[in-house]
Amino acid sequence: MVNLEQNLEKYAELAVRVGINLKEKEGLLIAGNADTLPLARLVMKKAYEAGAKHVEFQLADDEMSLIRFKHGKDYVFENFPQWKVDSLEAMYKDNYHHLFIAAPDPELLKDIDGDLVAKSQKTASLAVSSVMKYRMTGFTKWCIVAMPSLAWAKSVFPDLDNETTIEKLWEKVFEATRVDRDNPVEAWQIHDNNIKKYRNFLNEKQFEKLVLKAPGTDLEVYLAEDRFWMGGSKDSQAGDPFVANIPTEEVFTTPHALKVNGTLKATKPLSLNGKIVDNFGFTFKDGKVVDFYAEKGYDVLEKLMENDEGAKYLGEVALVQNDSPISNTGILFNNTLFDENASVHFALGRAYAYAMIGGSDMTDEELKAKGANFSLIHVDFMVGGPELHITAYEKDGTEVELFKAGNWVF
């Protein structure tokens, strides 16, 4: 295998310089579990080298999460400490930016009652909804990266021994994130420009709607008024470009919450709240999910959409061609951060305000009037593949083919 220590250094530099794009005298908040410490320490080093005023690390622990679910009384899951919300908001206001390092266990909560998980998730979402605006509007720069845990690696390569499975997943992560290149930062700058070629085309054309067709999918999606296609780096309110997801291959925008009709079939499993949902799909009428199915994890989807009314509507449509570095690894990562960037995907739940022209300066009422969805949740699911065709329509009815056999036509 390639040199892990050398690539970890490059990964940390990528997270700080490209993901967060940390500037002098800015603060950095790193969130991760014990498995992420080797990378988190290097990120801290790179952040201080970049001029950070302070770096704070927040440690989570999977075993402690399980203890909470197994032994906590019912009221535990109806409570989210206000001091956590206040602390996070204070840091955001004080020019701190947020790096999430995930080392997930895709089925951590598989044996925990789904109602309990849903209640806990909803309580947390409600509590932090007031501070989500800082990230959703670009006030706070943020980025999510991931690194292998043994549980994650075993879910991807179940037949390999522990050491080999970790090494194999690291190899695929470095490949997907371009860390395996000689100069990952430069490679990302080139990649960013390529993504923006598609983004700029879509913004120039301002298509009114998209029609998606594939086995199990026949969907008409109108786009919100004043929609704006995003992709690659986005600018913070201070004008600093940052990349919220590493890896990313998508260009995305805001669908009109009330103008989605037809069927939509997922093409990859979804890991949600420590449980797997597989072979699932939805039927939409006037934007709302009116029917759905799942061979595995039906109750997980059901609980998700019970969060609030907006959880039954779409908040994002994202285009990713099938011929992408992540798809070309030939594996299913069992992790949305990676799998969504191998596939066209949608999100149930909240829309991104910055994916609308002037959206960051609009009130919630103004955003809703233009078709943006509001919810406590934002959950991506993948629908792309080699059989997907996408046609875009201009206001005068002119058709433009965007995707053929899963890939951009240009």
matplotlib code that plots the C-alpha trace (Angstrom):
import matplotlib.pyplot as plt

x = [0.0, 1.0, 2.6, -0.2, 1.7, 2.6, -1.0, -2.5, -0.4, -1.7, -5.3, -5.0, -3.6, -6.4, -9.0, -7.5, -6.5, -9.3, -12.1, -12.2, -9.7, -8.7, -7.3, -5.1, -6.8, -9.8, -10.8, -11.4, -13.7, -12.9, -15.5, -14.7, -14.5, -11.5, -10.8, -10.2, -7.5, -4.5, -6.0, -7.4, -3.9, -2.5, -5.4, -4.7, -1.0, -1.9, -4.5, -2.0, 0.6, -2.1, -2.5, -5.5, -6.2, -7.4, -8.3, -10.8, -11.4, -14.8, -14.6, -17.5, -17.4, -19.5, -19.6, -20.8, -23.5, -24.6, -24.5, -26.8, -29.3, -29.2, -29.4, -30.9, -34.4, -37.0, -36.6, -32.9, -34.0, -36.3, -33.4, -30.6, -28.4, -28.9, -25.4, -24.2, -26.3, -25.1, -21.5, -21.7, -23.4, -20.9, -18.0, -19.7, -20.2, -16.6, -15.3, -14.8, -15.3, -16.3, -14.6, -16.3, -14.2, -16.3, -15.1, -18.5, -20.0, -22.8, -24.9, -23.9, -27.5, -29.0, -30.2, -31.6, -35.3, -36.0, -38.5, -35.8, -33.3, -35.8, -36.8, -33.2, -32.5, -35.5, -34.7, -31.1, -32.3, -34.8, -32.3, -29.6, -31.9, -31.3, -27.6, -27.8, -28.5, -24.8, -23.7, -26.7, -26.2, -22.4, -21.6, -19.6, -17.3, -17.6, -16.4, -16.9, -14.2, -14.1, -11.5, -11.8, -13.0, -12.8, -16.6, -16.9, -14.1, -15.6, -19.0, -17.2, -14.7, -16.3, -14.1, -10.7, -8.8, -8.8, -5.5, -6.0, -9.6, -8.5, -5.6, -7.9, -10.5, -7.8, -6.6, -10.1, -10.6, -7.3, -8.2, -11.7, -10.4, -7.5, -5.1, -3.2, -2.1, 1.3, -0.3, -3.9, -4.5, -3.6, -5.6, -8.6, -8.2, -8.3, -11.3, -13.1, -12.8, -14.2, -17.2, -17.9, -18.0, -21.3, -22.5, -22.0, -23.8, -26.8, -27.0, -26.7, -29.5, -31.8, -33.9, -37.4, -37.6, -35.9, -37.3, -35.6, -36.2, -34.6, -36.0, -38.4, -37.9, -40.1, -40.0, -40.8, -39.0, -39.7, -36.9, -37.5, -37.8, -34.4, -32.7, -28.9, -26.8, -23.9, -20.9, -17.4, -16.3, -18.8, -18.0, -18.6, -20.2, -16.7, -15.9, -13.6, -14.2, -14.5, -15.5, -18.2, -17.8, -14.5, -15.0, -17.5, -18.4, -21.9, -23.6, -26.8, -29.7, -33.1, -36.2, -39.6, -41.0, -44.6, -43.8, -42.4, -44.5, -43.8, -41.7, -38.2, -36.2, -33.0, -30.0, -27.8, -28.4, -28.6, -26.9, -29.1, -28.8, -26.8, -29.2, -29.2, -32.1, -32.0, -34.1, -36.4, -38.3, -40.9, -44.0, -44.5, -47.6, -47.5, -44.1, -45.1, -44.2, -47.6, -46.2, -42.9, -41.4, -38.2, -37.1, -34.9, -35.3, -38.9, -39.4, -36.3, -37.7, -41.1, -39.6, -37.5, -40.5, -42.4, -39.9, -42.0, -44.1, -41.1, -39.4, -41.9, -40.7, -37.4, -34.8, -32.0, -31.4, -27.8, -26.2, -23.2, -22.2, -21.7, -18.2, -16.6, -13.6, -15.8, -18.0, -15.0, -13.5, -16.1, -17.2, -20.2, -18.8, -21.9, -21.3, -23.4, -20.5, -18.9, -21.8, -23.7, -20.7, -20.9, -24.5, -27.2, -29.1, -31.9, -32.4, -35.5, -35.9, -34.4, -33.2, -30.0, -30.7, -27.4, -28.6, -31.0, -30.1, -30.0, -31.2, -28.9, -30.5, -34.1, -36.5, -37.9, -41.2, -39.5, -37.7, -40.9, -42.7, -40.1, -40.4, -37.7, -38.5, -38.0, -37.4, -35.4, -33.7, -31.6, -31.0, -29.4, -30.3, -28.8, -30.8, -28.1, -26.6, -25.8, -29.5, -30.4, -31.5, -32.1, -33.8, -34.0, -36.7, -36.4, -39.5, -40.5, -40.5, -37.2, -35.7, -32.0, -30.5, -28.2, -27.5, -27.5, -26.7, -25.8, -23.3, -23.2, -23.7, -21.0]
y = [0.0, 3.6, 5.4, 6.0, 8.6, 10.7, 10.5, 11.5, 14.6, 15.4, 14.6, 17.0, 19.8, 19.3, 19.5, 22.8, 24.5, 23.4, 22.1, 24.9, 27.3, 28.5, 32.0, 33.7, 34.5, 32.3, 29.6, 25.9, 23.4, 19.8, 17.1, 13.4, 10.1, 8.3, 6.6, 10.1, 11.2, 10.4, 12.7, 15.2, 15.8, 16.5, 18.8, 20.7, 21.0, 22.3, 24.7, 26.3, 26.5, 28.3, 30.9, 29.6, 31.6, 28.5, 24.9, 23.0, 19.3, 17.8, 14.0, 11.6, 7.9, 5.2, 3.0, 5.9, 6.5, 2.9, 3.2, 6.2, 4.4, 1.2, 2.6, 6.1, 6.8, 8.0, 11.6, 11.5, 11.4, 14.4, 16.5, 18.3, 20.5, 24.1, 24.9, 22.8, 25.0, 28.2, 27.1, 26.3, 29.5, 31.5, 29.8, 30.5, 34.1, 34.3, 33.4, 29.7, 27.2, 23.6, 20.5, 17.1, 14.0, 10.9, 7.4, 5.7, 2.4, 2.1, -0.2, 1.1, 1.4, -1.6, -3.3, -0.1, 0.6, 2.8, 5.0, 5.8, 6.7, 8.8, 10.7, 11.4, 12.6, 14.9, 16.3, 17.2, 18.6, 20.8, 22.0, 23.0, 24.3, 27.9, 27.6, 25.6, 29.0, 29.9, 27.0, 27.0, 30.7, 30.5, 32.6, 29.7, 27.6, 23.9, 20.6, 16.9, 14.4, 10.7, 8.1, 4.3, 2.7, -1.1, -1.3, 0.8, -1.1, -4.5, -3.4, -2.6, -5.6, -8.2, -11.1, -9.5, -9.7, -6.6, -5.1, -5.7, -4.3, -1.1, -0.7, -1.4, 1.2, 3.8, 3.1, 3.7, 6.9, 8.4, 7.5, 9.1, 12.3, 12.7, 12.5, 9.8, 12.5, 14.2, 17.5, 17.0, 20.8, 21.5, 18.5, 19.9, 23.3, 21.7, 19.5, 22.5, 24.3, 21.2, 21.1, 24.8, 24.2, 22.3, 24.6, 27.7, 26.0, 25.2, 28.7, 30.2, 28.1, 28.4, 25.3, 25.3, 21.5, 18.2, 14.8, 11.7, 8.2, 4.9, 1.5, 2.4, 6.1, 8.4, 11.8, 15.4, 18.0, 21.7, 23.9, 26.6, 30.2, 32.0, 28.6, 28.7, 25.7, 25.2, 22.8, 22.5, 25.3, 27.8, 31.3, 32.1, 35.4, 36.8, 35.8, 32.8, 29.7, 26.4, 22.9, 21.5, 17.8, 16.0, 14.3, 16.1, 15.5, 17.1, 20.2, 20.8, 23.2, 23.7, 21.8, 23.4, 21.8, 21.6, 20.7, 17.2, 14.3, 10.7, 7.8, 7.7, 4.6, 4.6, 2.7, 2.4, 1.6, 4.4, 4.4, 6.5, 6.9, 3.7, 1.6, 0.5, 1.2, -0.7, -1.3, 1.6, 4.2, 6.9, 8.2, 12.0, 14.0, 17.8, 17.6, 15.3, 11.7, 9.9, 6.4, 4.6, 1.2, -0.4, -4.1, -3.2, -0.4, 0.6, 1.7, 3.9, 5.8, 6.0, 7.6, 9.9, 11.3, 11.7, 14.3, 17.1, 17.9, 19.1, 15.7, 14.4, 16.9, 17.4, 20.0, 19.2, 17.7, 16.9, 15.8, 13.4, 11.4, 7.6, 7.9, 9.5, 8.6, 7.3, 5.3, 4.0, 2.5, -0.2, -0.4, 0.6, 2.7, 2.3, 6.0, 8.8, 11.2, 9.0, 7.1, 10.3, 11.5, 8.4, 9.1, 11.5, 12.1, 13.9, 15.0, 14.8, 17.8, 21.3, 23.2, 25.2, 28.9, 29.6, 27.4, 30.2, 33.7, 36.0, 33.2, 33.9, 37.3, 36.1, 35.5, 32.0, 33.2, 34.6, 31.4, 29.3, 31.5, 30.7, 27.0, 26.2, 23.4, 23.7, 20.8, 19.7, 17.1, 16.9, 13.4, 12.5, 9.3, 8.0, 7.4, 7.5, 4.7, 3.6, 3.5, 7.0, 9.6, 13.2, 15.8, 19.4, 21.8, 25.5, 27.8, 27.7, 23.8, 23.4, 20.0, 19.6, 16.2, 16.4, 12.8, 9.7, 6.3, 7.9, 10.4, 14.0, 14.3, 16.9]
z = [0.0, -0.5, 2.5, 5.0, 7.0, 3.9, 2.6, 5.9, 5.9, 2.4, 3.4, 6.4, 4.2, 1.7, 4.5, 5.8, 2.6, 0.3, 2.5, 5.0, 3.3, 6.7, 6.9, 9.5, 12.8, 12.1, 14.5, 13.7, 15.4, 14.6, 15.4, 15.3, 17.3, 18.7, 15.3, 13.8, 16.2, 13.8, 11.1, 13.6, 15.1, 11.7, 10.8, 14.0, 13.0, 9.5, 10.9, 13.3, 10.4, 8.4, 11.2, 13.2, 16.3, 18.1, 17.2, 19.3, 19.1, 20.1, 20.8, 20.3, 21.0, 19.4, 22.5, 24.6, 22.1, 22.4, 26.2, 26.0, 23.8, 25.9, 29.4, 29.1, 30.3, 27.9, 28.8, 27.9, 24.2, 24.6, 25.9, 24.1, 26.3, 25.5, 26.5, 23.5, 21.1, 22.8, 22.6, 18.9, 18.1, 20.1, 18.2, 14.8, 15.7, 16.8, 13.3, 14.0, 11.1, 11.3, 10.1, 10.6, 10.4, 10.1, 10.8, 10.7, 11.7, 9.1, 11.3, 14.8, 15.9, 14.0, 17.3, 18.8, 18.6, 15.6, 17.5, 20.0, 17.3, 15.5, 18.7, 19.5, 16.0, 15.9, 19.3, 18.2, 14.9, 16.6, 19.1, 16.6, 13.9, 15.0, 14.4, 11.1, 9.4, 9.9, 7.7, 5.3, 4.4, 4.1, 7.2, 8.6, 6.4, 6.9, 5.5, 5.9, 5.3, 6.2, 7.2, 7.7, 10.9, 11.2, 11.2, 8.0, 6.3, 7.2, 5.7, 2.4, 2.3, 4.6, 3.4, 4.2, 7.5, 9.7, 8.7, 4.9, 5.0, 6.6, 4.1, 1.2, 2.2, 2.8, -0.7, -2.1, 0.1, -1.1, -4.7, -4.4, -2.7, -5.1, -2.2, -4.2, -6.7, -6.5, -5.5, -4.2, -3.7, -7.3, -8.5, -6.6, -8.2, -11.6, -10.6, -9.2, -12.6, -14.4, -12.1, -12.7, -16.5, -15.9, -13.2, -15.4, -18.4, -16.2, -14.8, -18.2, -19.6, -16.5, -17.4, -16.0, -15.3, -15.5, -16.5, -15.3, -16.7, -15.6, -14.5, -11.6, -12.2, -14.3, -12.6, -13.6, -11.4, -11.7, -10.3, -7.8, -8.9, -8.8, -8.5, -8.8, -9.6, -7.3, -7.6, -6.4, -4.1, -2.8, -1.5, 2.2, 3.0, 3.5, -0.1, 0.7, -1.4, 0.5, -0.3, 2.0, 1.0, 0.2, -2.1, -4.3, -8.0, -8.0, -9.4, -7.4, -7.1, -5.5, -6.8, -6.4, -3.3, -4.7, -8.3, -8.3, -9.8, -10.6, -9.4, -8.1, -7.4, -5.4, -6.9, -3.8, -0.2, 2.3, 5.7, 8.0, 11.8, 12.1, 10.0, 6.4, 4.0, 0.7, -2.5, -1.9, -3.8, -3.7, -5.5, -5.6, -6.2, -6.1, -4.5, -1.6, -1.0, -1.2, -1.3, -0.7, -0.4, 1.0, 1.1, 4.0, 6.5, 5.7, 9.3, 9.1, 6.1, 7.8, 10.9, 8.8, 7.1, 10.4, 11.5, 10.0, 7.0, 5.0, 5.4, 2.8, 0.1, -1.8, -1.0, -3.4, -6.8, -7.7, -11.0, -11.0, -13.9, -13.6, -15.0, -11.9, -9.8, -7.0, -9.2, -11.0, -7.8, -8.4, -4.8, -2.7, 0.1, 2.4, 3.2, 1.7, 1.5, -1.0, -2.6, -3.4, -5.4, -7.5, -8.5, -9.4, -6.1, -4.4, -0.8, 1.3, 3.5, 3.8, 0.8, 0.8, 0.8, -1.1, -4.0, -4.9, -6.3, -3.3, -1.1, 1.8, 2.2, 1.9, 4.8, 5.2, 3.9, 0.7, 0.2, 0.6, -1.9, -4.5, -3.9, -1.3, 1.1, 4.9, 7.3, 10.3, 8.1, 4.9, 3.8, 0.4, -1.5, -4.7, -8.0, -10.7, -12.8, -16.3, -17.3, -16.3, -18.9, -18.0, -20.3, -19.4, -20.6, -21.2, -20.5, -24.2, -24.2, -25.9, -24.9, -24.1, -23.3, -20.3, -19.4, -21.6, -20.2, -16.9, -18.2, -19.3, -23.1, -23.4]

ax = plt.figure().add_subplot(projection="3d")
ax.plot(x, y, z, "-o")
ax.set_aspect("equal")
plt.show()
